[in-house]
Amino acid sequence: MAVGLTASCSGTMAHDSPTQPTTVSAAPSASFSAASPTAVAQFVGHSGGCPAFAPFHVPINVVVRVNGGVNVFVSQIQMRFTDPFRIEMPQVTLPAPTLTRQFGTTLVMARSARTFPLTLAVGCGTDRKGTAVIHVDTRDERGRLESGEVVVTVR
């Protein structure tokens, strides 16, 4: 007597190949925001003048919040300013070595938030009012790179 067995996989979402990788969608390691959606340009009155010393400084507090269980390091911050007449100041880039000198460390611990107080110099050929865009690049302890932008209205 012969017994036959058959197996069926109909109706499944099996891969075409058993060695094909499975896509895993991971949540972002960090999110980015400003402590306030607006900032006020403060007159600093340097006697040296532009371009060495901009007449206004804009304090902006950027908050990096780690969403999961891995530590995150800020690897670079770029700041751009555009006034209401669409005149742009040159972009300011703060790479990791500069950030480490300024803040001691760029580490944001897992499941926490850290505020990075930044100062953006404006007013050399531009109005003191406008929009600041801060672009933040991060790397988590697993090597995953992420970035985000924060937009602040400057008054």
C-alpha positions in Angstrom: 0.0 0.0 0.0 1.4 3.4 -1.0 0.7 6.6 1.0 1.3 9.9 -0.7 1.8 13.2 1.1 1.5 16.6 -0.4 2.1 20.0 1.0 0.5 23.2 -0.1 1.4 26.8 0.5 -1.3 28.5 -1.4 -2.5 31.8 0.0 0.9 32.7 1.7 3.2 35.5 1.0 6.3 33.3 0.7 9.4 34.6 -1.0 10.2 33.4 -4.5 13.5 32.2 -3.1 14.2 30.9 0.4 17.5 32.9 0.5 15.8 36.2 -0.4 16.2 38.8 2.4 13.3 39.9 4.4 12.8 43.7 4.6 12.6 45.0 8.1 11.3 48.6 8.5 12.9 50.1 11.6 11.7 53.2 13.3 14.0 56.2 13.3 16.6 56.3 16.1 16.1 60.0 16.7 13.8 62.9 16.1 14.7 66.6 15.9 12.9 69.7 17.0 13.5 73.2 18.2 12.8 74.2 21.8 10.8 77.1 20.3 9.4 77.6 16.8 10.6 81.2 16.9 13.8 83.0 17.9 14.7 86.6 18.2 17.8 88.1 16.5 19.8 89.9 19.2 22.0 92.9 18.3 25.6 92.3 19.4 27.2 95.5 18.1 30.6 94.3 17.1 32.9 97.1 16.0 34.8 94.9 13.5 31.8 94.7 11.1 30.9 92.3 8.4 31.8 89.7 7.3 34.0 88.9 10.3 31.4 89.9 12.9 27.7 89.8 12.0 25.6 92.5 13.9 23.0 90.0 15.1 23.1 86.6 16.8 20.2 84.2 16.8 20.1 81.7 19.7 18.5 78.5 18.6 18.1 75.4 20.9 17.9 72.2 18.8 16.5 69.2 20.6 17.6 65.7 19.6 15.4 63.0 21.1 16.4 59.3 21.0 13.3 57.1 20.4 14.8 53.7 21.1 17.3 51.7 23.1 20.5 52.8 21.2 22.7 55.8 21.9 23.0 58.4 19.1 25.8 60.7 18.2 25.4 64.0 16.4 27.9 63.9 13.6 27.2 67.3 11.9 25.0 70.3 12.1 24.4 72.7 9.2 22.6 76.1 9.5 21.2 78.2 6.8 19.5 81.6 7.0 17.2 83.2 4.5 15.7 86.6 5.0 12.2 87.7 3.8 13.7 89.0 0.5 15.1 85.5 -0.2 18.7 86.6 0.4 20.7 83.8 2.0 23.6 84.0 4.4 26.4 81.5 3.6 25.7 78.1 5.1 27.5 77.3 8.5 28.7 73.7 9.0 29.7 72.4 12.4 31.4 69.0 11.9 31.8 66.5 14.7 35.2 67.8 15.9 33.8 71.3 16.3 30.7 70.0 18.0 32.8 67.9 20.4 34.9 71.0 21.3 31.8 73.1 21.8 29.6 70.6 23.8 32.2 68.2 25.2 30.4 65.2 23.6 27.8 64.7 20.9 26.3 61.7 22.6 22.5 61.6 23.2 21.8 58.6 25.5 19.1 56.0 24.6 15.6 57.0 25.5 16.5 60.6 26.4 16.7 64.0 24.8 19.5 66.5 24.7 19.4 70.2 23.8 22.2 71.7 21.7 22.3 75.5 22.1 23.4 77.0 18.8 24.1 80.6 17.8 23.6 81.7 14.2 25.1 85.0 13.1 23.0 87.0 10.7 22.7 90.5 9.3 25.7 90.7 6.9 23.9 91.7 3.7 20.6 90.3 5.0 17.7 91.4 7.1 17.8 90.3 10.7 14.4 88.6 10.3 13.8 85.5 8.3 14.0 81.7 8.5 16.7 79.5 9.9 16.9 75.9 8.7 19.1 73.6 10.8 20.0 70.2 9.3 21.2 67.6 11.8 23.1 64.4 10.9 23.4 61.6 13.4 24.9 58.1 13.7 23.6 55.6 16.2 25.9 53.1 18.0 25.0 50.4 15.4 26.3 52.7 12.6 22.9 53.7 11.2 23.0 57.2 9.7 20.0 59.5 10.0 19.2 63.2 9.4 16.5 65.7 10.0 15.7 69.4 9.7 14.4 71.9 12.1 12.9 75.2 10.8 12.8 78.3 13.1 11.2 81.6 12.3 13.6 84.5 13.2 12.0 87.7 14.4 
